[in-house]
Amino acid sequence: MWRKILILRRKLIRSIVQIRLQIAQLNARIIAQQEQVSARINALQEQVNGLEVGQSSGILALLRGRLNTRITIVTTAGSVFGTLIAIGEDYIQIAEPNGSIDIIPFRSLLSIA
């Protein structure tokens, strides 16, 4: 009887040691993944910071090519569909199908389609 208990105890101790090792390995993976995510977030933040009005030549070039065409703009306030009729220093104007004209600042642009 004692022998069986000792054998079970050894097996239990080995299992605990293996579980602790697995936990340590998982923690190391989690830390590595957190570092990768942090690096990606930092890179994206740098890209966002570079999208200031003075550095928006790429956006301006894209918009100039779409002047007088129908576009969909996603802004911080929602989506706008219509014809791009004007491009200012820091805004665009879109004529919606219902006749209203929206003035949208560049800082509110999320995507252009």
PLY file of the C-alpha trace (Angstrom):
ply
format ascii 1.0
element vertex 113
property float x
property float y
property float z
element edge 112
property int vertex1
property int vertex2
end_header
0.00 0.00 0.00
2.77 2.46 0.94
4.65 1.54 -2.16
1.68 2.51 -4.36
1.37 5.80 -2.52
5.08 6.52 -3.02
4.82 5.69 -6.75
1.79 7.96 -7.11
3.60 10.71 -5.18
6.60 10.52 -7.54
4.32 10.65 -10.58
2.51 13.63 -9.11
5.79 15.45 -8.43
6.99 14.76 -12.01
3.70 16.05 -13.38
3.92 19.21 -11.28
7.49 19.82 -12.48
6.40 19.36 -16.11
3.45 21.71 -15.64
5.70 24.36 -14.08
8.08 24.04 -17.04
5.19 24.41 -19.50
3.94 27.48 -17.62
7.40 29.05 -17.77
7.60 28.38 -21.53
4.14 29.86 -22.10
5.06 32.94 -20.07
8.18 33.41 -22.20
6.06 33.16 -25.39
3.53 35.65 -24.03
6.28 38.13 -23.16
7.79 37.77 -26.65
4.38 38.29 -28.27
3.72 41.34 -26.09
7.02 42.83 -27.23
6.11 42.19 -30.88
2.69 43.80 -30.43
4.25 46.79 -28.69
6.71 47.21 -31.56
3.85 47.04 -34.09
1.80 49.56 -32.12
4.78 51.93 -31.95
5.34 51.62 -35.72
1.67 52.33 -36.42
1.71 55.29 -34.05
4.68 56.73 -35.94
2.75 56.32 -39.21
-0.31 58.03 -37.75
1.82 60.86 -36.41
3.24 61.31 -39.92
-0.22 61.94 -41.35
-0.29 65.59 -40.41
-1.60 68.19 -42.84
1.89 69.36 -43.81
2.86 65.81 -44.71
-0.32 64.82 -46.54
1.08 64.92 -50.08
0.15 61.27 -50.61
-3.44 61.93 -49.59
-3.56 65.04 -51.77
-2.22 63.13 -54.78
-4.81 60.41 -54.28
-7.62 62.94 -53.91
-6.52 65.02 -56.93
-6.79 61.89 -59.04
-10.35 61.41 -57.79
-11.55 65.02 -58.30
-15.02 65.15 -59.91
-15.56 61.43 -59.37
-17.80 59.59 -56.95
-16.08 58.50 -53.77
-16.95 57.13 -50.37
-15.20 58.70 -47.41
-15.23 57.15 -43.95
-14.77 59.80 -41.28
-14.75 59.89 -37.53
-18.45 60.85 -37.76
-19.52 58.18 -40.28
-19.50 57.52 -44.03
-20.11 60.08 -46.77
-20.83 59.18 -50.39
-20.84 61.65 -53.24
-18.78 63.53 -55.82
-15.49 65.05 -54.75
-15.86 68.65 -55.93
-13.04 70.53 -54.18
-9.77 69.97 -52.35
-8.53 72.65 -49.95
-5.37 72.95 -47.89
-6.79 70.85 -45.08
-10.28 69.82 -46.21
-12.32 68.35 -49.04
-15.82 69.10 -50.30
-18.19 66.37 -51.34
-21.52 66.92 -53.11
-23.93 64.27 -51.88
-26.63 62.83 -54.20
-29.33 64.75 -52.26
-27.62 68.06 -53.18
-26.00 68.85 -49.85
-22.32 69.73 -49.75
-20.12 68.35 -46.98
-16.85 69.95 -45.95
-14.60 67.35 -44.35
-11.29 68.21 -42.64
-8.36 65.93 -43.45
-7.94 65.18 -39.75
-11.36 63.46 -39.81
-10.56 61.14 -42.72
-10.27 57.46 -41.85
-10.46 55.91 -45.32
-11.13 56.78 -48.95
-12.75 54.42 -51.45
0 1
1 2
2 3
3 4
4 5
5 6
6 7
7 8
8 9
9 10
10 11
11 12
12 13
13 14
14 15
15 16
16 17
17 18
18 19
19 20
20 21
21 22
22 23
23 24
24 25
25 26
26 27
27 28
28 29
29 30
30 31
31 32
32 33
33 34
34 35
35 36
36 37
37 38
38 39
39 40
40 41
41 42
42 43
43 44
44 45
45 46
46 47
47 48
48 49
49 50
50 51
51 52
52 53
53 54
54 55
55 56
56 57
57 58
58 59
59 60
60 61
61 62
62 63
63 64
64 65
65 66
66 67
67 68
68 69
69 70
70 71
71 72
72 73
73 74
74 75
75 76
76 77
77 78
78 79
79 80
80 81
81 82
82 83
83 84
84 85
85 86
86 87
87 88
88 89
89 90
90 91
91 92
92 93
93 94
94 95
95 96
96 97
97 98
98 99
99 100
100 101
101 102
102 103
103 104
104 105
105 106
106 107
107 108
108 109
109 110
110 111
111 112
